[in-house]
Amino acid sequence: MAPFVVSILVPIGFFVMLFGILYVYYTTRNRERLAMIEKGADASLFQDPDRISNIFKWGMFMVGIAVGIILGSAFASADILDEGVSYPSMIFLFGGLSLIIVHLIEKKRQKTE
């Protein structure tokens, strides 16, 4: 097969596969929830209490990665660290620090509740 055709078919196949997996997941979940509601289950079972916490965690993690990229670029351009070392080290450092900060914030929030 020509490389041009492969370079087009692989991404299309990937997104079709991803759509199929998500479609099956959500339709199955919807059927299961409807069956539980018909049997008399409370609809509050489907509420995820940690949803806001997960959104906050991912948001802080992405901010930490962004700060790591910015500082990695600054260190590489100032010749403080080699470019191959500065980017990964700063990304992992600030990504990890952001997750530690989220953990401390969540721990403090749970103590007040």
Secondary structure as UniProt FT lines:
FT   HELIX           3..38
FT   TURN            39..40
FT   HELIX           43..46
FT   TURN            49..50
FT   HELIX           51..77
FT   TURN            78..79
FT   HELIX           83..112
//
